[in-house]
Amino acid sequence: MSILIIAPNRDENIWKKSFIDYDPNIKVFKSRDTFDDESIDCVVVWNHPQGVLKKYKNLKLIYSMGAGVDHVFNDSELPEDIPICKIVDDRLSFSMSNYIIMAILNYHRRFYKYQSDKKNKVWDQESNPEINLKIGILGFGILGKDAAEKLKKLNFDVIGYSLNKKEEKEIDVYFGNKIDIFLSKINVLVCTVPYTKSTHSLLNKDLFNKLKTPTYLINVSRGKVHVEKDILDGIESGKLTGAFLDVFEKEPLPKDSFIWEHDKIQFTPHIASITNVKAVIPQVVKNYKNLLSGNKLINLVNRDKKY
């Protein structure tokens, strides 16, 4: 029984070493190692080659290296009826919430205006240095909820939206068909939804038209959740005051993208929240041992919902 790491765009050596350091009794292989295909019962993956999982006939568990699992479901030849688990880790929430708070505070305190003033040697003490915000968290899962709670503690006015009803004492969370009401109440939209068929191109012109004018957009979910042309049109029309993006339709961001030089779009190269390998290895090992002993798996992905 063995774990196989398949992550073409990541350092598989770090993952293998971390597994062995944590539990030397577990057999772990990288994708380029020599091993018996039939010995593999668990794969830990990130953007694995399509169809490659079919060759492991005794596979019993597919594990995503991160909180997102859209890369797993991108495989049209994904083996059926095999459990899929994802990473749920406080450090992921910590990093994501800090990133969202950073993006909001920079907008709230008009940091980009003062950067421009510095460049142009403008001394402006008369303008209001703060923008009044009503923040909406679109996608009230583990990451979205953590960010909302921390923003609330900073005394920001925060509401949320989730597909399913969620009870929160301090934060109003809209759900189901109430998304239009949610959108009409906010002037900062933070998107933390998972990427699925239903969220593909969700952040588009039709959705932007339901927002207050103007609204600021922050997307930390997946690039295919937004339509970049519609973001540009929204900014040029005044519907959006700007955007802070960590994800893009194509990654790496193409050199000819308008985003590189647009003064109202801030961006980072998909680094809002990165998996800390050593921190999550214990979780993966625990789940792997649950698998071998027949115990209940944690952080199990719903194959129908794809998150």
C-alpha positions in Angstrom: 0.0 0.0 0.0 1.5 3.3 -1.1 0.8 7.0 -1.7 1.6 8.5 -5.0 2.2 12.3 -5.5 1.3 13.7 -8.9 1.9 17.4 -9.3 3.6 18.4 -12.5 3.8 22.1 -11.6 4.8 21.7 -8.0 7.9 20.4 -6.2 7.0 16.7 -5.5 10.2 16.3 -3.6 9.0 18.6 -0.8 5.8 16.6 -0.4 7.6 13.2 -0.5 10.2 14.3 2.1 7.5 15.8 4.4 5.5 12.6 4.3 8.6 10.5 5.1 9.7 12.9 7.9 6.3 12.7 9.5 5.8 9.0 9.2 8.7 6.9 7.8 6.5 3.8 7.7 4.4 5.1 4.9 5.5 4.3 1.4 5.5 7.4 -0.8 6.4 7.8 -4.4 6.8 10.8 -6.8 5.3 10.5 -10.2 8.7 9.9 -11.8 9.8 7.3 -9.3 9.8 3.6 -10.2 6.9 1.7 -8.4 4.3 -1.0 -8.9 1.1 0.6 -10.2 -1.0 -1.9 -8.4 0.5 -0.9 -5.0 -0.9 2.6 -5.2 -4.1 3.0 -3.2 -3.9 6.8 -2.6 -2.9 9.7 -4.9 -2.2 13.3 -3.8 -2.7 15.5 -6.8 -2.5 19.0 -8.2 -3.3 19.4 -12.0 -2.5 15.8 -12.7 -2.5 14.7 -16.4 -5.9 13.8 -17.7 -6.6 10.1 -17.6 -3.5 9.1 -15.7 -5.5 7.9 -12.6 -7.1 5.0 -14.6 -3.9 3.0 -14.5 -4.0 2.6 -10.7 -6.4 -0.3 -10.5 -6.3 -0.5 -6.7 -6.8 3.3 -6.1 -9.1 4.0 -3.1 -8.6 7.7 -2.4 -7.9 10.9 -4.4 -6.5 13.8 -2.3 -6.3 17.4 -3.5 -3.2 19.3 -2.4 -5.3 22.3 -1.7 -8.8 23.5 -0.7 -9.9 23.6 -4.3 -10.8 20.5 -6.2 -11.8 21.9 -9.7 -8.5 20.7 -11.0 -9.5 17.1 -10.0 -12.8 17.3 -11.8 -11.1 18.7 -14.9 -10.2 15.1 -15.6 -12.9 13.8 -17.9 -11.6 10.3 -17.3 -11.7 10.6 -13.5 -12.4 7.2 -12.0 -15.9 6.9 -10.6 -16.9 6.0 -7.0 -13.5 6.8 -5.5 -13.6 9.2 -2.6 -12.1 12.6 -3.1 -10.8 14.7 -0.1 -9.5 18.2 0.1 -7.3 20.2 2.5 -9.0 22.1 5.2 -6.4 24.0 7.3 -6.4 27.0 9.6 -3.3 28.4 7.9 -5.1 28.5 4.5 -7.9 30.5 6.2 -5.4 32.7 8.0 -3.6 33.6 4.7 -6.8 34.0 2.7 -8.5 36.2 5.3 -5.4 38.4 5.6 -5.2 38.8 1.9 -8.9 39.8 1.7 -8.5 42.2 4.6 -5.4 43.7 2.9 -7.3 44.3 -0.3 -10.2 45.8 1.5 -8.1 48.1 3.7 -6.1 49.4 0.7 -9.4 50.3 -1.0 -11.1 51.6 2.2 -8.2 53.9 3.0 -7.8 55.0 -0.6 -4.2 53.8 -0.7 -4.1 53.9 -4.5 -5.1 57.5 -4.6 -2.4 58.4 -2.2 0.2 56.4 -4.1 -0.8 58.5 -7.2 -0.7 61.7 -5.1 2.9 60.8 -4.0 4.0 60.2 -7.6 2.4 63.6 -8.6 3.6 65.5 -5.5 0.0 66.2 -4.4 -0.6 67.1 -0.8 -4.3 66.4 -0.2 -5.6 66.7 3.4 -9.1 67.9 2.4 -10.5 64.7 0.7 -12.2 62.1 2.9 -9.5 59.5 3.5 -12.0 56.7 3.9 -14.7 55.1 1.8 -17.8 53.8 3.6 -18.1 50.1 2.9 -20.8 47.5 2.9 -18.9 44.2 2.2 -20.5 41.1 0.7 -18.9 37.7 0.8 -20.1 35.7 -2.1 -19.5 32.1 -1.1 -19.8 31.5 2.7 -17.8 28.3 3.0 -14.8 27.8 5.4 -12.6 30.5 3.8 -15.4 33.0 3.2 -16.8 32.7 6.7 -13.4 33.2 8.3 -12.8 36.4 6.3 -16.3 37.7 7.2 -15.9 37.1 10.9 -12.5 38.8 11.0 -13.9 41.8 9.0 -16.8 42.0 11.4 -14.4 42.2 14.3 -12.8 45.2 12.6 -16.2 46.8 12.7 -16.9 46.5 9.0 -20.5 46.1 7.8 -20.5 42.5 6.4 -23.1 40.2 4.9 -22.7 36.9 3.1 -24.3 34.7 0.5 -24.4 30.9 0.3 -26.4 28.5 -1.8 -27.7 26.8 1.3 -29.1 28.3 4.5 -26.6 29.0 7.2 -27.3 30.3 10.7 -24.9 33.0 11.9 -25.4 35.1 15.0 -23.4 38.2 13.9 -23.6 38.2 10.2 -26.7 38.1 7.9 -26.2 35.3 5.3 -28.5 35.3 2.3 -29.1 32.1 0.5 -30.9 30.3 -2.4 -32.8 32.7 -4.7 -31.9 35.8 -2.5 -28.7 36.5 -4.4 -30.1 39.6 -6.1 -31.1 41.1 -2.7 -27.6 40.3 -1.4 -26.0 42.0 -4.5 -28.2 45.1 -4.2 -27.0 45.9 -0.6 -23.2 46.0 -1.0 -20.5 48.1 -2.5 -17.6 45.7 -2.1 -18.0 42.2 -3.6 -15.6 39.5 -2.4 -15.8 36.2 -4.3 -14.7 33.0 -2.6 -17.0 30.5 -4.4 -15.6 27.1 -5.5 -15.3 26.7 -9.3 -18.1 24.5 -10.7 -20.2 24.4 -13.8 -22.7 26.7 -12.0 -20.1 29.3 -11.0 -18.4 29.3 -14.5 -18.4 33.0 -15.6 -20.5 33.9 -12.6 -18.9 37.3 -12.3 -20.2 38.8 -15.5 -22.0 41.9 -16.8 -25.4 40.6 -15.8 -24.3 40.1 -12.2 -22.5 43.5 -12.1 -25.6 45.2 -13.2 -27.4 44.0 -10.0 -24.8 45.7 -7.8 -24.9 49.1 -6.4 -23.1 51.8 -8.5 -20.2 51.8 -7.9 -18.9 48.6 -6.4 -15.4 47.3 -5.9 -14.6 43.7 -6.9 -12.2 41.2 -5.2 -11.9 37.8 -6.7 -9.8 35.1 -4.8 -11.7 32.0 -6.0 -10.8 30.9 -9.6 -10.2 32.8 -12.8 -12.9 31.0 -14.7 -15.4 32.4 -12.2 -15.0 35.8 -13.8 -15.2 37.3 -17.2 -12.3 39.7 -17.6 -13.8 41.7 -20.5 -16.9 42.3 -18.4 -14.7 43.5 -15.6 -13.1 46.0 -17.9 -16.4 47.1 -19.3 -17.8 47.5 -15.7 -14.8 49.7 -14.8 -15.1 51.8 -17.9 -18.9 52.3 -17.5 -18.5 53.3 -13.8 -20.4 50.3 -12.5 -17.1 49.0 -10.9 -14.7 51.4 -9.2 -12.0 48.8 -9.8 -10.9 45.3 -9.0 -8.4 43.3 -6.9 -7.7 39.9 -8.6 -5.6 37.0 -7.5 -6.9 34.6 -10.2 -7.3 34.8 -14.0 -9.0 33.2 -17.0 -5.5 32.1 -18.2 -2.6 31.5 -15.9 0.1 32.7 -16.1 -1.5 36.0 -17.1 -0.7 36.5 -20.8 1.7 39.4 -21.5 -0.8 41.1 -23.8 -3.6 41.2 -21.1 -5.0 44.7 -20.4 -4.8 43.8 -16.7 -1.0 44.4 -16.5 -1.2 48.2 -17.0 -4.8 49.0 -15.9 -4.5 51.6 -13.1 -7.8 50.5 -11.5 -7.0 46.8 -11.3 -4.6 45.5 -8.7 -3.5 41.9 -9.0 -1.2 39.1 -7.6 -0.2 35.8 -9.3 -2.6 33.4 -7.6 -0.8 33.5 -4.2 -3.6 34.6 -1.9 -3.5 31.3 0.1 -0.8 28.7 -0.5 -0.8 25.2 1.1 1.8 24.8 3.8 3.0 21.3 3.1 4.3 20.4 6.6 1.2 21.8 8.2 -1.2 19.6 6.1 0.7 16.4 5.9 -0.6 15.2 9.3 -4.2 15.7 8.0 -3.5 13.7 4.9 -1.8 10.9 6.8 -4.7 10.7 9.3 -7.1 10.4 6.4 -5.0 7.8 4.7 -4.9 5.7 7.9 -8.7 6.2 8.2 -8.9 4.7 4.7 -6.8 1.7 5.5 -8.6 1.0 8.8 -12.1 1.6 7.4 -12.8 4.6 9.5 -14.7 7.7 8.3 -12.9 10.1 6.0 -12.6 13.7 6.9 -13.0 16.7 4.5 -14.7 14.5 2.0 -15.8 16.2 -1.3 -19.3 15.9 -2.5 -18.9 14.5 -6.0 -22.3 15.9 -7.1 -21.6 19.4 -5.9 -17.9 19.2 -6.8 -16.8 20.9 -3.6 
